[in-house]
Structures are given as C-alpha cells and as structure tokens.
C-alpha cells in the first residue's frame, strides 16, 4: 500500500464542531434533572458531539485495537519479565481470553490485537499481522529505537487500523498496548516532550524493586543522553526513544480524529501517544476522551499537558486498554439519559435555571 502523506493527514483533521457542542449542552440542560447533575459525564458527551459533528451522539458500536510490540530496552534489565510475556498475552488476546477481552465482552466492544513489531513468532490465530519490523525495536540505551521510515510506517499502520474499524461501523474507539518494556519507552518519550527528569517521571511499571527502579531511571537518562530527541519534532522523539506500539497508537489517534470518531485514552503509554498526536496536530485532541488517572508518574503530567481530566481514579495499571474499556459502560449510561430521559416540558415542570435562582418561588 502506498504510504499516506503526513502533511495531508494533518491537514485533513477538522476542528471540533463548536455548534454541535453547544447544542449538546443545551440538550443536557433541558433534561429533567439538576443542571450538570452528571458532572464530567455530561462534558464527555459534549466532547463526543464536537468530535462527531452532531449533537445526536452515538456510542453503541465500540472497538478496541491493542497494539503489540517488543522493545529492545529490555536488554538493560528494566523489567521483571522478558519478551516471551508479550507473545503469551498476544496469544491470549487472539483467542479472546485476555483481561481486555473479558472486559470488552461486558462493555459490548470488539477487540482487535495487532502485531506492529513483536519479536519473530509463529502465526497466532486472531492476531492481525501488521509488523513493521519483526524483532521489535532497538535498545534505546544504545541507539535509536527505529529508523524514521519505520516510525512513519508504524504510525500510518495505526491510522489504517483506526479507519478499518470505523469502516466496520465503530462509533467510538479505544487503543491499548502490549509490550514488555513499554513503560520505559513511554517515560523516555514523556521526559523528552515535557523536558522533565527521569528521576521524576520513571515509575515501577509492573512492580519493580527499588534497585530495579533505580536501574530503569538510569536507563531512561542514558537513552535521552545517547539519542538527544528533539522535542519540537514528535517523529524524532518517537523514532529515537519510543516504540512501535506507541507509534501505532499515535497514528490511531490521528486516524480517529481525521474520521470524526471519539477515542478513549487508556494509561500512561496511551497518553504518551496521545500527546505525540496532539503535538503533530492540536486538532487531534477533539477526539480524545480521558478514562482513568494513570498510576505511572508520567501519566498525570501527560493528561495535564493534554488538558484532559480523567473520571476514574482506580489505581489501574493493567494495560491492554482495560482502563479505556472500563469507561465504556459509564458512557452508555450517560448516553441513555441523554437520548431517552424526559425533558422538563415533557414532565410538566419548570426547568432548573442556570443562574441558580429559585424555580416557581421555591428552592428545589
């Protein structure tokens, strides 16, 4: 397939539809409930209206893509486990048996695992083979993760996966990841983008010891020193200290925005990709819905940089897109009220007033 042109991709992302958002707000205020009674759930559906370009928001058909990739930085001893775990979880996802698959069944979402750069492996039933580089990335502590060409290929793989799911009918998307070592790459990307120190932003991942955490911080600092990523060039950051999974998620978010489909963010790795996408096109933020507050130290700073406020504060750290899927039932419940709850006129009562003054001479 002929590669897309990056400049055309960026130019094709339209801004949020402010008129649709205002209509959605007015619709919420006309529903027979206290104004703003559902808090940030109301704000999320207003954001969906802005992304979809209509106040008649639709979220029934949901799809999750989980991008699987291996990271050469595991050679530095920054993880508890090896790359064999990436393969084992990818197999489970292909069989519909991983954590995100079980949660998605409850939420009514499909799950598509995607090999975008795993270590070489036999064919896996149910795994979408889109590998940019069988074998995974290089060791960022010794040199760049990938070439710029490989990075761009992984990014556009994410764009195409998003568009394929949309063509199949998805009205809301989510992206997850699976790749041992990717909290290290996400921390390196965040340090580069936000000009912060690894001592502040590198976390324990799946549960490192104190010594393991110290080694991980040293490794991220070394990767930044060796590669010197240019924060003004998101692609440079990605190809020097990122991963194929992060690159594909970055493209996935751009593809969602390009097609006016909202996309739910997951944890810190997802948010690193989201900030990269937003740095490539600020309009991409229109499609991003926050789910939970990541437990990795870099996560809250990434959401702050995106201007997003998460709803869920459950100390989630599973990955795979599970935090994003956890938001889906809440969106469904909010959507049910938005679409089917009676209006004040329909119930024959006077509406609450935005200025808070008493209705009908009484405090309600």
VENJO-V581586 format. One record per backbone hydrogen bond with DSSP energy under -0.5 kcal/mol. NH is the residue of the N-H (numbers start at 1). CO is the residue of the C=O. If there is no record, write none. Layout:
nh->{NH	NH}
co->{CO	CO}
This chain:
nh->{6	9	10	11	12	13	14	17	18	21	22	23	24	25	26	27	28	29	30	30	31	31	32	33	37	39	41	42	43	44	45	46	47	48	49	50	51	52	53	54	57	62	62	63	64	65	66	67	67	68	68	69	70	71	72	74	75	76	77	85	86	87	88	89	90	91	92	93	94	95	96	97	98	102	103	104	105	106	107	108	109	110	112	113	114	115	116	116	117	125	127	128	128	129	130	130	132	135	136	136	137	138	140	142	143	145	145	146	151	152	153	154	155	156	157	158	159	160	161	162	163	164	165	166	167	168	169	170	171	172	173	174	175	176	178	182	184	185	186	187	188	189	190	191	192	193	194	195	196	200	201	202	207	208	213	214	215	216	217	218	219	220	221	222	223	224	225	226	227	228	231	233	236	237	238	239	240	241	242	247	248	249	250	251	252	253	254	255	256	257	258	259	260	261	262	263	264	265	271	272	273	274	275	276	277	278	279	280	281	284	285	286	287	288	289	293	294	295	298	299	300	301	302	303	304	305	306	307	307	308	310	311	312	320	322	325	326	327	327	328	328	329	331	332	333	334	335	336	337	338	339	340	341	344	347	348	348	349	356	359	362	364}
co->{4	5	6	7	8	10	12	50	16	17	18	19	20	21	22	23	24	25	26	27	27	28	342	31	34	36	38	39	39	40	41	42	43	44	45	46	47	48	49	49	55	60	108	172	110	174	112	65	176	66	114	178	117	180	138	71	72	73	74	82	83	83	84	85	86	87	88	89	90	91	93	92	92	98	99	100	101	102	103	104	104	62	64	111	66	128	68	114	68	123	124	113	126	127	115	128	116	118	118	133	70	145	138	139	139	239	240	239	147	148	149	150	151	152	153	154	155	156	157	158	159	160	161	162	163	164	166	165	61	61	262	63	264	65	67	179	181	181	182	183	184	185	186	187	188	189	190	191	191	197	197	198	204	204	209	210	211	212	213	214	215	216	217	218	219	220	221	222	223	224	229	230	233	233	234	235	236	237	238	243	244	245	246	247	248	249	250	251	252	253	254	255	257	256	171	287	173	289	267	268	269	270	271	272	273	274	275	276	277	281	282	283	284	285	263	312	292	316	201	296	296	297	298	299	300	301	302	303	304	303	308	291	291	177	319	321	322	323	324	324	325	325	327	328	329	330	331	332	333	334	335	336	337	30	343	344	345	344	353	362	359	362}
